[in-house]
Every structure is written in structure tokens, then in C-alpha cells.
């Protein structure tokens, strides 16, 4: 595995199973805010399997996005170990899909979706085949020559998904990609993402505030504590794949699992809200 960060007080990582894609041990992230040190993530341990759709939920400010950014190499851990298996061949290690628009406004839908492959200098025929496939999968074929300003928010997120899968990353990192969408568009995109994932079986790390979305999408759901972020609970999602969003949500077992996860998450959300209220009061005094 590719060792990204090792603290001096931890031994080298133990040999990992071939099925393990990401191994995190004793991960810590601190930063300075207004002259004080804040711990965002604290002694977090985590293993994610190859081809797993792994979902993270937690209250606002618990370090979910910070954890994802450390996995992406966009943030440097303050301590601990992150091991990520090397991708096969010349595949990129990962692609990331953000909450808001992250596509290039001056490029067409086609050029946005082809961007990663173009940067990797893949043959034009290969680019045409792959990009055409994922534009078809995301319902964007007839908008291939359109620009982002001509598209709805849901369609722009479809472009982000098409671009990420076209680039064929080893790991897909998704930070609340559907949070800004209305419920109808969100449900449609969840269905589309599940269909594409069933075809590719990419390793996915997916952040959401929605317990419904977590259970709909995930193989396992990790509940994080309020800041500092730690692992409170990891829940297996037992529902078979492929999944249809609306059919899944009609099952009684679905509601029971939502209730279990929310029961674990609720106290963390309340604690985070109380901290925010206290901080607001101090700011006014």
C-alpha cells in the first residue's frame, strides 16, 4: 500500500488484506483558530474494502470533509497513518466530486467529461468511446455541446459524475454531491449513481448529512462523533444490490435501519448544536 503519512511514535503498518483499499490508523488533524488549537479529527481508525461503497455521516463540523480531503491528499494529517493501495496500471489514484459546481464553465459538457482523459493524453478514439458511454449513462448525450450555464444544477452534477467515472479513478471521493439539489433531482441522481456503480464497482467514500441517503447508497455507514471527529459506530447495510431507491425505501427493514443509525447520530448532532450556540453567545459578549 502507498504510505501517505506516518508519525514517529507509530510502528510501520501491518500487512493488509488484498481486499483492503484504504487503511487509516490513529489519524489526527489539528488546526489553529483564533490563536487556539482545534482538533478536527482525533485518533480515527478505519478500513475500507476494495469495491466498497462506504458512507460517512456525522454532525456539522465533525471533520467529515477534513477526513475526505486528507484521503485525497488535499490536507496534511497532523499525525497517524493513511495507507491507500496503489492503483493498477496507469489509473489515477482518485477523483473527487464536491458539493457545489466543480466543472469548468468555459468548457462544453463533452470537454468537461473528457478533461481527465485528455490530461492523461489518452487516444482520441478511446476518449470518444469512454466519454460517450458515460454521457449516455447520465442522460447527457444530447447536451454534449452545451455549456454549464445552460444546464440545471442537477444536470451540472451529472457532468461531474460523468467526468469522474470517465477518468476511471481507482477511488471515488464524494463530498455531499447532491446536497444542493431538490428531492426529485436527488432521487434521480442517486438512482443513476447506483446504476453506474453497479457496473464499475469503484471504491467509493461518500459523505452525506442524510441518513436516508447513507442507507440507500452504502454497503456500510460510519457514524462520526461531534468534534473532535472519531468513529462512533459502523453499521452494515444488508440490502441486496442492485437497488432501486423508491423500492428500497418502501421496505420496513429500511425504516428500522434508519432509526438505528439516527439513534446513534442524534446525541452527536445535539452536542454539535449546543457547541455552536455557546460559541455564538461568546461572540456576542
Buried (B, 14 or more C-beta within 10 A) or exposed (E): BEEBBBBEEEEEBEEBEEEBBBBBBBBBBBEEEEEEEEBBBBBBEBBBBBBBBBBBBBBEBBBBBBBBBBBBBEBEBBBBBBBBBEBEEEBBBBBBBBBEBBBBEEBBBBBBBBBBBBEBEBEEEEBEEBBBBBBEBBEBBEBBEBBBEEBEBBBBBBBBBBBBBBBBBBBBBBBBBBBBBEEEBBBBBBBBBBBBBEEBEBBBBBBBBBBBBBBBBBBBBBBBBBBBBBBBBEBEBEBEEEBEBEEBBEEEEBEEBBEBBBEBBEEBBEBBEEBBEEEEEEEEE
